[in-house]
Each structure stands twice: as C-alpha cells, then as structure tokens.
Amino acid sequence: EVQLLESGGGLVKPGGSLRLSCAGSGFTFSNYVISWVRQAPGKGLEWVSGVSGSGGTTYYAVSVKGRFTISRDNFKNTVYLQMNSLRAEDTALYFCAKVDQEHLLLRSFDSWGQGTLVTVSS
Amino acid sequence: SYVLTQPPSVSVAPGQTARISCGGNSVGSKSVHWYQQKPGQAPVLVVYDDNDRPSGIPERISGSNSGNTATLTISRVEAGDEADYYCQVWHSSDDHRGVFGGGTKLTVL
C-alpha cells in the first residue's frame, strides 16, 4: 500500500524557517516525482514545488521561488521542503503528493499524505 | 501565469446530474485532472487525463475537455458525492508549474 507521511509543521514567526519532510513507502520511491501542495485555511489547493525522482530537477511556484528549496534523499525515501523567509500568507496545510507514472512530471497526483500544518504568526 | 476558473458552487438534487466546469485558455490542449476533497481529508484523484478514472472510482463520474472548458460530470448524484472538486493541469512556459482551479463546492440538496 502506498503511503506518504508528512511531518515538520508548526508555529513559526514571520521571517523564520521550517523544514518539512515527506516519507514514502509502498512504492519504488526514487522512480517518482513528488510534489508539495498547500491549502490555506478555508481556501483551495495551491501547487508549491516538485522534484524529479533523482532529485536533479526541481520546480517551484512563483510565490515561493527563491524562498523554498525542495530536495530528496532516496536512501531514506524522504522528500524535504526547506522554507525560509516565511510570511503570514504561507500559513497552510502542506500535503505531499506522488504522481501516477514513473519518471514523469506532468502527471496527475494519485496518492496524497494527510498534511502537516504550518502557521506563520508573531 | 495560467489560470483555471471554476464556479464556486454547484447544487443538485439526489439522482440528478452535476456538471462542474473548469475554464482556461486552450485548456483542451492540456491534460486535465480532477480531485475530490471532503472536509478534513486529503484530496482524492477521481479523473485523470481528461476522462480516465482510477480504479475504484465509479463510472458515474466522468470528464471531458475541449476548447477552453473542461467538465467533470457526476451522474445519479448521491449524498456521498458532496465535496469540493478541483481541476488541475500542468503549465509549461519558461518552466513547468502545476495549476489548480479555485475549487467548486458540490452541494447535494
């Protein structure tokens, strides 16, 4: 069974940093693109970032480019999202999601974690 | 940037057909994916590549995509279909970015 488990969320002050983790199991982790998708309280879904299976290619939304860094450790079956210079508008539930086909980026998300909550507030 | 436009809400009586639109510039040239999200839960993929269903998704749920509008159709609507629905594409200009529609709340009357 495919599982994705996010962790690392919490309360952080504006301008602060946080690192999220997404641990995957039940599939050949290194073969799949993993993305982060966030959802602000009461709002819709927003794609944040994605990383290729090897970790060599990364993609970012305009809203986070230059502040967030995505990476992965395939030995630990984990994808990370390093979030710096956090703003109030980054407050959201952060999901990680796996695409449905190996080695491809531009695909649908067929498995999702339950999310980890990030709150940016003074 | 690429924008997908969905109606904020759609209401339908049980047993009727719900249609949720997703508008975007030449969206017909892209693959559209649809997700269902119930309160407090993670999204679930219900349609991928315009009109394919993952295993376990009932045939009552279908999709279409042409021109500037993609549509999710739910036939014989049930109370359990009440949820938020999001369309999603990938937009590739100077880079590849995921794009979600704003979401549609389906209410079963």
Interface residues (C-beta under 8 A of the other chain):
Chain A: S35 V37 G44 L45 E46 W47 G50 Y59 Y60 A61 V62 F95 A97 D100 L105 L106 R107 S108 F109 D110 W112 G113 Q114 G115
Chain B: S1 S31 H33 Y35 Q37 A42 P43 V44 L45 Y48 D49 P54 D84 Y86 Q88 W90 S92 D95 H96 R97 G98 V99 F100 G101 G102 G103
